[in-house]
């Protein structure tokens, strides 16, 4: 990573400690394969904010998000910043803009800023979910490819159980994102295209 950011992705049980860092460093709780988490990672990188990263095991992120935000957010990313736990990538960017105004992530001109926020909302609410559903639909159709993606998301000791980890991943994305639904995938394809 560039921009002077110091990052630590936890592959151990440290994900289970929903507490602030003793040194006060911001902590990004994220899912490595999430485009919403990627949006927050980019914002932190562009701002040059040194931070630590934590990624709980797949499927467990919802409980961790609920615990971190005291029920305000059910998913990731969540940023611990200045004693606050901020859920949602858009809210994270707003907090970063307030705390670290330079370099700005949004245009200064009010009309341009409004348009940028409208585009952000479109990508977050419409295009992002459609692409996620379509992507998981395509990946989940191939058991080997799904297993390859899934084993990269779990702690190393679990990675040797490729078949069960892949099956869990496929079941999870089918239930959570409707990835098994061919009609839903086709709607997502039309929406994203």
GROMACS elastic network, one bead per residue, 0.5 to 0.9 nm:
[ bonds ]
;  ai    aj funct       b0    kb
    1     4     6  0.76646   500
    1     5     6  0.68460   500
    1     6     6  0.81199   500
    1     7     6  0.81628   500
    1    45     6  0.78524   500
    2     5     6  0.65140   500
    2    45     6  0.72667   500
    2    46     6  0.89422   500
    2    48     6  0.85072   500
    3    45     6  0.61068   500
    3    46     6  0.69250   500
    3    47     6  0.80741   500
    3    48     6  0.53226   500
    3    49     6  0.84291   500
    4    45     6  0.80717   500
    4    48     6  0.60746   500
    4    49     6  0.78918   500
    4    50     6  0.71041   500
    5    44     6  0.79859   500
    5    45     6  0.63061   500
    5    48     6  0.56719   500
    5    49     6  0.58804   500
    5    51     6  0.67271   500
    6    49     6  0.81673   500
    6    51     6  0.58649   500
    6    52     6  0.68742   500
    7    50     6  0.69979   500
    7    51     6  0.57024   500
    7    53     6  0.60842   500
    8    51     6  0.77933   500
    8    53     6  0.52084   500
    8    54     6  0.73480   500
    9    52     6  0.68773   500
    9    54     6  0.52782   500
    9    55     6  0.66473   500
   10    13     6  0.77171   500
   10    14     6  0.63698   500
   10    15     6  0.65514   500
   10    52     6  0.87557   500
   10    53     6  0.67352   500
   10    54     6  0.51220   500
   10    55     6  0.61658   500
   10    56     6  0.79768   500
   11    14     6  0.76293   500
   11    15     6  0.77928   500
   11    54     6  0.80598   500
   11    55     6  0.73504   500
   11    56     6  0.80053   500
   11    57     6  0.86435   500
   11   154     6  0.80121   500
   11   155     6  0.55088   500
   11   156     6  0.73423   500
   12    15     6  0.68030   500
   12    16     6  0.88269   500
   12    56     6  0.86909   500
   12   155     6  0.67886   500
   12   156     6  0.86969   500
   13    16     6  0.56892   500
   13    17     6  0.78729   500
   13    56     6  0.81968   500
   13   155     6  0.88834   500
   14    17     6  0.55985   500
   14    18     6  0.86348   500
   14    54     6  0.76886   500
   14    56     6  0.84359   500
   15    18     6  0.72075   500
   15    29     6  0.84503   500
   15    54     6  0.57274   500
   15    55     6  0.61693   500
   15    56     6  0.50082   500
   15    57     6  0.80468   500
   15    64     6  0.85572   500
   16    56     6  0.72324   500
   16    64     6  0.77711   500
   17    20     6  0.86400   500
   18    64     6  0.74052   500
   18    67     6  0.74445   500
   18    68     6  0.60209   500
   19    22     6  0.87550   500
   19    68     6  0.80712   500
   19    80     6  0.87464   500
   20    23     6  0.84577   500
   20    24     6  0.67995   500
   20    25     6  0.79046   500
   20    26     6  0.78940   500
   20    27     6  0.74173   500
   20    80     6  0.68050   500
   20    81     6  0.85701   500
   20    83     6  0.72575   500
   21    24     6  0.52212   500
   21    25     6  0.58616   500
   21    26     6  0.74042   500
   21    27     6  0.73217   500
   21    52     6  0.86940   500
   21    80     6  0.88172   500
   22    25     6  0.76644   500
   24    27     6  0.88253   500
   24    81     6  0.81440   500
   24    82     6  0.73556   500
   24    83     6  0.82627   500
   25    50     6  0.72030   500
   25    51     6  0.56469   500
   25    52     6  0.69461   500
   25    80     6  0.83618   500
   25    81     6  0.75991   500
   25    82     6  0.84385   500
   26    49     6  0.81756   500
   26    50     6  0.73160   500
   26    52     6  0.63623   500
   26    53     6  0.86091   500
   26    79     6  0.69114   500
   26    80     6  0.53292   500
   26    82     6  0.73288   500
   26    83     6  0.88998   500
   27    51     6  0.55796   500
   27    53     6  0.55664   500
   27    54     6  0.71082   500
   27    78     6  0.82012   500
   27    79     6  0.56829   500
   27    80     6  0.50007   500
   27    81     6  0.70038   500
   28    37     6  0.86186   500
   28    40     6  0.81580   500
   28    41     6  0.79697   500
   28    51     6  0.70475   500
   28    52     6  0.61794   500
   28    54     6  0.62144   500
   28    55     6  0.84833   500
   28    77     6  0.68394   500
   28    78     6  0.59328   500
   28    80     6  0.64259   500
   28    81     6  0.87400   500
   29    37     6  0.83146   500
   29    52     6  0.85872   500
   29    53     6  0.58753   500
   29    55     6  0.58256   500
   29    56     6  0.79088   500
   29    61     6  0.86783   500
   29    64     6  0.88591   500
   29    65     6  0.82099   500
   29    76     6  0.66100   500
   29    77     6  0.55208   500
   29    78     6  0.50691   500
   29    79     6  0.61322   500
   29    80     6  0.79997   500
   30    33     6  0.87799   500
   30    34     6  0.77041   500
   30    36     6  0.86937   500
   30    37     6  0.54446   500
   30    38     6  0.83706   500
   30    40     6  0.87011   500
   30    41     6  0.86819   500
   30    53     6  0.70432   500
   30    54     6  0.62742   500
   30    55     6  0.52751   500
   30    56     6  0.78528   500
   30    61     6  0.82074   500
   30    75     6  0.89489   500
   30    76     6  0.55137   500
   30    78     6  0.67608   500
   30    79     6  0.85353   500
   31    34     6  0.53737   500
   31    35     6  0.86927   500
   31    36     6  0.86169   500
   31    37     6  0.61191   500
   31    38     6  0.84691   500
   31    54     6  0.84547   500
   31    55     6  0.57463   500
   31    56     6  0.76478   500
   31    57     6  0.87841   500
   31    58     6  0.78261   500
   31    61     6  0.77776   500
   31    76     6  0.67115   500
   31    77     6  0.70896   500
   31   153     6  0.83293   500
   32    35     6  0.84742   500
   32    37     6  0.70300   500
   32    38     6  0.75519   500
   32    55     6  0.71463   500
   32   153     6  0.73112   500
   33    36     6  0.89559   500
   33    37     6  0.77515   500
   33    38     6  0.78034   500
   33   149     6  0.89795   500
   33   153     6  0.80751   500
   34    37     6  0.51258   500
   34    38     6  0.61595   500
   34    39     6  0.86819   500
   34    76     6  0.83894   500
   34    77     6  0.85564   500
   34   132     6  0.85559   500
   35    39     6  0.61716   500
   35    40     6  0.87675   500
   35   128     6  0.75442   500
   35   132     6  0.82551   500
   36    39     6  0.51006   500
   36    40     6  0.66262   500
   36    41     6  0.87713   500
   36    76     6  0.75861   500
   36    77     6  0.67484   500
   36    88     6  0.78728   500
   36    89     6  0.59121   500
   36    90     6  0.87851   500
   36   124     6  0.77379   500
   36   128     6  0.82584   500
   37    40     6  0.51478   500
   37    41     6  0.61559   500
   37    42     6  0.86275   500
   37    76     6  0.66761   500
   37    77     6  0.50825   500
   37    78     6  0.85136   500
   37    88     6  0.88239   500
   37    89     6  0.68760   500
   38    42     6  0.60512   500
   38    43     6  0.85327   500
   38    77     6  0.87591   500
   38    89     6  0.88705   500
   39    42     6  0.52101   500
   39    43     6  0.62992   500
   39    44     6  0.87908   500
   39    89     6  0.65750   500
   39    90     6  0.86034   500
   39    93     6  0.86467   500
   40    43     6  0.50610   500
   40    44     6  0.62501   500
   40    45     6  0.85665   500
   40    77     6  0.71530   500
   40    78     6  0.89141   500
   40    79     6  0.85291   500
   40    88     6  0.87796   500
   40    89     6  0.55260   500
   40    90     6  0.81338   500
   40    92     6  0.67725   500
   40    93     6  0.68545   500
   41    44     6  0.52105   500
   41    45     6  0.61171   500
   41    46     6  0.86016   500
   42    46     6  0.59688   500
   42    47     6  0.84020   500
   43    46     6  0.52031   500
   43    47     6  0.60665   500
   43    48     6  0.84514   500
   43    49     6  0.86772   500
   43    92     6  0.85913   500
   43    93     6  0.65425   500
   43    96     6  0.78102   500
   43   105     6  0.74315   500
   44    47     6  0.51609   500
   44    48     6  0.60356   500
   44    49     6  0.52620   500
   44    50     6  0.76619   500
   44    51     6  0.79171   500
   44    93     6  0.84179   500
   44    96     6  0.76958   500
   45    49     6  0.63167   500
   45    50     6  0.80919   500
   46    49     6  0.78753   500
   46   103     6  0.74373   500
   46   104     6  0.89766   500
   46   105     6  0.80844   500
   47    96     6  0.79259   500
   47    97     6  0.86742   500
   47   100     6  0.69532   500
   47   101     6  0.82154   500
   47   102     6  0.66893   500
   47   103     6  0.59953   500
   47   104     6  0.78921   500
   47   105     6  0.81871   500
   48   103     6  0.88342   500
   49    96     6  0.89163   500
   49   100     6  0.81791   500
   55    58     6  0.83573   500
   55    61     6  0.79063   500
   55   153     6  0.87055   500
   56    59     6  0.83358   500
   56    60     6  0.63593   500
   56    61     6  0.58729   500
   56    64     6  0.77273   500
   56   153     6  0.89893   500
   56   154     6  0.83262   500
   56   155     6  0.87341   500
   57    60     6  0.56520   500
   57    61     6  0.69021   500
   57   153     6  0.69750   500
   57   154     6  0.55002   500
   57   155     6  0.68355   500
   58    61     6  0.63495   500
   58   150     6  0.84670   500
   58   153     6  0.65324   500
   58   154     6  0.65445   500
   58   169     6  0.80715   500
   58   172     6  0.89615   500
   59    62     6  0.68169   500
   59    63     6  0.84544   500
   59   169     6  0.85852   500
   59   172     6  0.73484   500
   60    63     6  0.56705   500
   60    64     6  0.64844   500
   60    65     6  0.87773   500
   61    64     6  0.50119   500
   61    65     6  0.59452   500
   61    66     6  0.85083   500
   61    74     6  0.81577   500
   61    75     6  0.64557   500
   61    76     6  0.69321   500
   62    65     6  0.50789   500
   62    66     6  0.61757   500
   62    67     6  0.86070   500
   62    73     6  0.82916   500
   62    74     6  0.50983   500
   62    75     6  0.50210   500
   62    76     6  0.74776   500
   63    66     6  0.51024   500
   63    67     6  0.61687   500
   63    68     6  0.85659   500
   63    74     6  0.71720   500
   63    75     6  0.82218   500
   64    67     6  0.50604   500
   64    68     6  0.59858   500
   64    69     6  0.85180   500
   64    74     6  0.82185   500
   64    75     6  0.82216   500
   64    76     6  0.88505   500
   65    68     6  0.50995   500
   65    69     6  0.60294   500
   65    70     6  0.80549   500
   65    71     6  0.76939   500
   65    72     6  0.83714   500
   65    73     6  0.59491   500
   65    74     6  0.53194   500
   65    75     6  0.54162   500
   65    76     6  0.63235   500
   65    77     6  0.80659   500
   65    78     6  0.68645   500
   65    87     6  0.77610   500
   66    69     6  0.54124   500
   66    70     6  0.55167   500
   66    72     6  0.66726   500
   66    73     6  0.56723   500
   66    74     6  0.51845   500
   66    75     6  0.75157   500
   67    70     6  0.50895   500
   67    71     6  0.65261   500
   67    73     6  0.88226   500
   67    74     6  0.88797   500
   68    71     6  0.77996   500
   68    72     6  0.87229   500
   68    73     6  0.83414   500
   68    78     6  0.77973   500
   68    80     6  0.87167   500
   68    85     6  0.65535   500
   68    86     6  0.87861   500
   68    87     6  0.88205   500
   69    72     6  0.52358   500
   69    73     6  0.58970   500
   69    74     6  0.83006   500
   69    78     6  0.79253   500
   69    84     6  0.87371   500
   69    85     6  0.57967   500
   69    86     6  0.70450   500
   69    87     6  0.69316   500
   70    73     6  0.77252   500
   71    74     6  0.69088   500
   72    86     6  0.89245   500
   72    87     6  0.74628   500
   73    76     6  0.77878   500
   73    78     6  0.82347   500
   73    86     6  0.84577   500
   73    87     6  0.56203   500
   73    88     6  0.74178   500
   74    87     6  0.83282   500
   75    78     6  0.77825   500
   75    87     6  0.75561   500
   75    88     6  0.78041   500
   76    79     6  0.87895   500
   76    87     6  0.66453   500
   76    88     6  0.67116   500
   76    89     6  0.80505   500
   77    86     6  0.83093   500
   77    87     6  0.60351   500
   77    88     6  0.59379   500
   77    89     6  0.62045   500
   77    92     6  0.83684   500
   78    85     6  0.63843   500
   78    86     6  0.53100   500
   78    88     6  0.65091   500
   78    89     6  0.77022   500
   78    92     6  0.76271   500
   79    84     6  0.78617   500
   79    85     6  0.55496   500
   79    86     6  0.50926   500
   79    87     6  0.65508   500
   79    88     6  0.86166   500
   79    89     6  0.87403   500
   79    92     6  0.65860   500
   80    83     6  0.64911   500
   80    84     6  0.55490   500
   80    86     6  0.63771   500
   80    87     6  0.89859   500
   81    84     6  0.52653   500
   81    85     6  0.64451   500
   81    86     6  0.75754   500
   81    95     6  0.83870   500
   81    96     6  0.87152   500
   82    85     6  0.84593   500
   82    99     6  0.89710   500
   86    89     6  0.85194   500
   86    91     6  0.67041   500
   86    92     6  0.60215   500
   86    95     6  0.80525   500
   87    90     6  0.85430   500
   87    91     6  0.66784   500
   87    92     6  0.67808   500
   88    91     6  0.53780   500
   88    92     6  0.61990   500
   88    93     6  0.87898   500
   89    93     6  0.62238   500
   89    94     6  0.86703   500
   89   124     6  0.89546   500
   90    93     6  0.51663   500
   90    94     6  0.63196   500
   90    95     6  0.87334   500
   90   120     6  0.80390   500
   90   121     6  0.85164   500
   90   124     6  0.85968   500
   91    95     6  0.61854   500
   91    96     6  0.85802   500
   92    95     6  0.51136   500
   92    96     6  0.61406   500
   92    97     6  0.85707   500
   93    97     6  0.60534   500
   93    98     6  0.85883   500
   93   105     6  0.79889   500
   94    97     6  0.50849   500
   94    98     6  0.63053   500
   94    99     6  0.87112   500
   95    98     6  0.51037   500
   95    99     6  0.60909   500
   95   100     6  0.82281   500
   96    99     6  0.50716   500
   96   100     6  0.53915   500
   96   101     6  0.71553   500
   97   100     6  0.53366   500
   97   102     6  0.76021   500
   97   103     6  0.84843   500
   97   104     6  0.65938   500
   97   105     6  0.71032   500
   97   106     6  0.85030   500
   98   101     6  0.57275   500
  100   103     6  0.76926   500
  100   104     6  0.82831   500
  101   104     6  0.56036   500
  101   105     6  0.83575   500
  102   105     6  0.81892   500
  104   107     6  0.72345   500
  104   108     6  0.81111   500
  106   109     6  0.89149   500
  106   112     6  0.82992   500
  106   113     6  0.58861   500
  106   116     6  0.68928   500
  106   117     6  0.81309   500
  107   110     6  0.75616   500
  107   111     6  0.87209   500
  107   112     6  0.58805   500
  107   114     6  0.87358   500
  107   116     6  0.75052   500
  108   111     6  0.87029   500
  108   112     6  0.73039   500
  108   113     6  0.63295   500
  109   112     6  0.52773   500
  109   113     6  0.59186   500
  109   114     6  0.85482   500
  110   114     6  0.60359   500
  110   115     6  0.85740   500
  111   114     6  0.51175   500
  111   115     6  0.62410   500
  111   116     6  0.86140   500
  112   115     6  0.50885   500
  112   116     6  0.61071   500
  112   117     6  0.86304   500
  113   116     6  0.50031   500
  113   117     6  0.61849   500
  113   118     6  0.85755   500
  114   117     6  0.51393   500
  114   118     6  0.61744   500
  114   119     6  0.86646   500
  115   119     6  0.61667   500
  115   120     6  0.85312   500
  116   119     6  0.51093   500
  116   120     6  0.61278   500
  116   121     6  0.86498   500
  117   121     6  0.61628   500
  117   122     6  0.85946   500
  118   121     6  0.51150   500
  118   122     6  0.62051   500
  118   123     6  0.86895   500
  119   123     6  0.61491   500
  119   124     6  0.84606   500
  120   123     6  0.52128   500
  120   124     6  0.60127   500
  120   125     6  0.84268   500
  121   124     6  0.50372   500
  121   125     6  0.57435   500
  121   126     6  0.78640   500
  122   125     6  0.53835   500
  122   126     6  0.53805   500
  122   127     6  0.64225   500
  122   128     6  0.81838   500
  123   126     6  0.56878   500
  123   128     6  0.52780   500
  123   129     6  0.83413   500
  124   127     6  0.64812   500
  124   128     6  0.51687   500
  124   129     6  0.72220   500
  125   128     6  0.64018   500
  125   129     6  0.66458   500
  125   130     6  0.89044   500
  126   129     6  0.58988   500
  126   130     6  0.64002   500
  126   131     6  0.88424   500
  126   191     6  0.78730   500
  126   192     6  0.84329   500
  127   130     6  0.51495   500
  127   131     6  0.60892   500
  127   132     6  0.84990   500
  127   188     6  0.83504   500
  127   191     6  0.69429   500
  127   192     6  0.57709   500
  128   131     6  0.52726   500
  128   132     6  0.60731   500
  128   133     6  0.86107   500
  128   192     6  0.84321   500
  129   132     6  0.50033   500
  129   133     6  0.60729   500
  129   134     6  0.85036   500
  129   177     6  0.83107   500
  129   188     6  0.80822   500
  130   133     6  0.52259   500
  130   134     6  0.61086   500
  130   135     6  0.84297   500
  130   184     6  0.89251   500
  130   185     6  0.79212   500
  130   187     6  0.79782   500
  130   189     6  0.70883   500
  130   190     6  0.88433   500
  130   191     6  0.65457   500
  130   192     6  0.61150   500
  131   134     6  0.50793   500
  131   135     6  0.58079   500
  131   136     6  0.83963   500
  131   188     6  0.66325   500
  131   189     6  0.74999   500
  131   191     6  0.85257   500
  131   192     6  0.62398   500
  132   135     6  0.51159   500
  132   136     6  0.60538   500
  132   137     6  0.83490   500
  132   177     6  0.76825   500
  132   179     6  0.87188   500
  132   188     6  0.86642   500
  133   136     6  0.53102   500
  133   137     6  0.59435   500
  133   138     6  0.86415   500
  133   173     6  0.83660   500
  133   174     6  0.89871   500
  133   177     6  0.56851   500
  133   178     6  0.66571   500
  133   179     6  0.55141   500
  133   184     6  0.79090   500
  133   185     6  0.63769   500
  133   188     6  0.67215   500
  133   189     6  0.89227   500
  134   138     6  0.62553   500
  134   139     6  0.86794   500
  134   179     6  0.69758   500
  134   184     6  0.82182   500
  134   185     6  0.51060   500
  134   186     6  0.77523   500
  134   187     6  0.88336   500
  134   188     6  0.58797   500
  134   189     6  0.63734   500
  134   192     6  0.87178   500
  135   138     6  0.52742   500
  135   139     6  0.62251   500
  135   140     6  0.85055   500
  135   179     6  0.81867   500
  135   185     6  0.86763   500
  136   139     6  0.50120   500
  136   140     6  0.57347   500
  136   141     6  0.84394   500
  136   146     6  0.86455   500
  136   170     6  0.84642   500
  136   173     6  0.65941   500
  136   174     6  0.80545   500
  136   177     6  0.78156   500
  136   178     6  0.87090   500
  136   179     6  0.55771   500
  136   180     6  0.85550   500
  137   140     6  0.53209   500
  137   141     6  0.64075   500
  137   173     6  0.81828   500
  137   174     6  0.78078   500
  137   177     6  0.87153   500
  137   178     6  0.78887   500
  137   180     6  0.59891   500
  137   181     6  0.76702   500
  137   182     6  0.77578   500
  137   185     6  0.64729   500
  138   141     6  0.54981   500
  138   142     6  0.74764   500
  138   179     6  0.79956   500
  138   185     6  0.86130   500
  139   142     6  0.58568   500
  139   143     6  0.79257   500
  139   145     6  0.61621   500
  139   146     6  0.55392   500
  139   149     6  0.84349   500
  139   170     6  0.86155   500
  139   179     6  0.89298   500
  140   143     6  0.63228   500
  140   144     6  0.88804   500
  140   145     6  0.74362   500
  140   146     6  0.53490   500
  140   147     6  0.88003   500
  140   166     6  0.89787   500
  140   169     6  0.83316   500
  140   170     6  0.55576   500
  140   171     6  0.87883   500
  140   173     6  0.78250   500
  140   174     6  0.79685   500
  140   179     6  0.71965   500
  140   180     6  0.75790   500
  141   145     6  0.83140   500
  141   146     6  0.77507   500
  141   170     6  0.86193   500
  141   179     6  0.89697   500
  141   180     6  0.80599   500
  142   145     6  0.53403   500
  142   146     6  0.61094   500
  142   147     6  0.85823   500
  143   146     6  0.50781   500
  143   147     6  0.60463   500
  143   148     6  0.85612   500
  143   163     6  0.85200   500
  143   166     6  0.69476   500
  143   167     6  0.77583   500
  143   170     6  0.79578   500
  144   147     6  0.50791   500
  144   148     6  0.61435   500
  144   149     6  0.87209   500
  144   162     6  0.89319   500
  144   163     6  0.84835   500
  144   166     6  0.77345   500
  145   148     6  0.50155   500
  145   149     6  0.63288   500
  145   150     6  0.85753   500
  145   166     6  0.85480   500
  146   149     6  0.52061   500
  146   150     6  0.60073   500
  146   151     6  0.86209   500
  146   166     6  0.56472   500
  146   167     6  0.80754   500
  146   169     6  0.71069   500
  146   170     6  0.66209   500
  147   151     6  0.60135   500
  147   152     6  0.86498   500
  147   162     6  0.58599   500
  147   163     6  0.65085   500
  147   164     6  0.83473   500
  147   165     6  0.65182   500
  147   167     6  0.72616   500
  147   169     6  0.74542   500
  147   170     6  0.81967   500
  148   151     6  0.56035   500
  148   152     6  0.67470   500
  148   162     6  0.76132   500
  148   166     6  0.73653   500
  149   152     6  0.55366   500
  149   153     6  0.69872   500
  149   166     6  0.78473   500
  149   169     6  0.85186   500
  150   153     6  0.53313   500
  150   154     6  0.69127   500
  150   159     6  0.83481   500
  150   162     6  0.79902   500
  150   165     6  0.62304   500
  150   166     6  0.54976   500
  150   167     6  0.87751   500
  150   168     6  0.83206   500
  150   169     6  0.57705   500
  150   170     6  0.83952   500
  151   154     6  0.55476   500
  151   155     6  0.81627   500
  151   156     6  0.81070   500
  151   158     6  0.75116   500
  151   160     6  0.78744   500
  151   161     6  0.80301   500
  151   162     6  0.62183   500
  151   165     6  0.63654   500
  151   166     6  0.70278   500
  151   169     6  0.88754   500
  152   155     6  0.80586   500
  152   156     6  0.81960   500
  152   159     6  0.72131   500
  153   156     6  0.88127   500
  153   159     6  0.84586   500
  154   157     6  0.81579   500
  154   158     6  0.62189   500
  154   159     6  0.62998   500
  154   165     6  0.81906   500
  155   158     6  0.56523   500
  155   159     6  0.66679   500
  156   159     6  0.51473   500
  156   160     6  0.76151   500
  157   160     6  0.64701   500
  157   161     6  0.83898   500
  158   161     6  0.57177   500
  158   162     6  0.79735   500
  158   165     6  0.76206   500
  159   162     6  0.58766   500
  159   165     6  0.73459   500
  160   163     6  0.86788   500
  160   165     6  0.87399   500
  161   164     6  0.58188   500
  161   165     6  0.59699   500
  161   166     6  0.84180   500
  162   165     6  0.52008   500
  162   166     6  0.58791   500
  162   167     6  0.84867   500
  163   166     6  0.51714   500
  163   167     6  0.61443   500
  163   168     6  0.86285   500
  164   168     6  0.60602   500
  164   169     6  0.84840   500
  165   168     6  0.51047   500
  165   169     6  0.61166   500
  165   170     6  0.85928   500
  166   169     6  0.50036   500
  166   170     6  0.60760   500
  166   171     6  0.85236   500
  167   170     6  0.51100   500
  167   171     6  0.60970   500
  167   172     6  0.84564   500
  168   171     6  0.51075   500
  168   172     6  0.59678   500
  168   173     6  0.86533   500
  169   172     6  0.50294   500
  169   173     6  0.61947   500
  169   174     6  0.84284   500
  170   173     6  0.54032   500
  170   174     6  0.60395   500
  170   175     6  0.85893   500
  170   179     6  0.84138   500
  170   180     6  0.87169   500
  171   174     6  0.51112   500
  171   175     6  0.61316   500
  171   176     6  0.84192   500
  171   180     6  0.88499   500
  172   175     6  0.52705   500
  172   176     6  0.57953   500
  172   177     6  0.80246   500
  173   176     6  0.50683   500
  173   177     6  0.52829   500
  173   178     6  0.67472   500
  173   179     6  0.58404   500
  173   180     6  0.80886   500
  174   177     6  0.57217   500
  174   180     6  0.50450   500
  174   181     6  0.78065   500
  175   178     6  0.55591   500
  175   179     6  0.73584   500
  175   180     6  0.80439   500
  176   179     6  0.79109   500
  177   180     6  0.84508   500
  178   181     6  0.56626   500
  178   182     6  0.89044   500
  178   184     6  0.71103   500
  178   185     6  0.81392   500
  179   182     6  0.76823   500
  179   184     6  0.77043   500
  179   185     6  0.69017   500
  180   184     6  0.83095   500
  180   185     6  0.80371   500
  181   184     6  0.51943   500
  181   185     6  0.61886   500
  181   186     6  0.86991   500
  182   186     6  0.61488   500
  182   187     6  0.86378   500
  183   186     6  0.50117   500
  183   187     6  0.62254   500
  183   188     6  0.85335   500
  184   187     6  0.50511   500
  184   188     6  0.61069   500
  184   189     6  0.85310   500
  185   189     6  0.60568   500
  185   190     6  0.86694   500
  186   190     6  0.62666   500
  186   191     6  0.85246   500
  187   190     6  0.51654   500
  187   191     6  0.60952   500
  187   192     6  0.85612   500
  188   192     6  0.59634   500
  188   193     6  0.83248   500
  189   192     6  0.51914   500
  189   193     6  0.58681   500
  190   193     6  0.51406   500
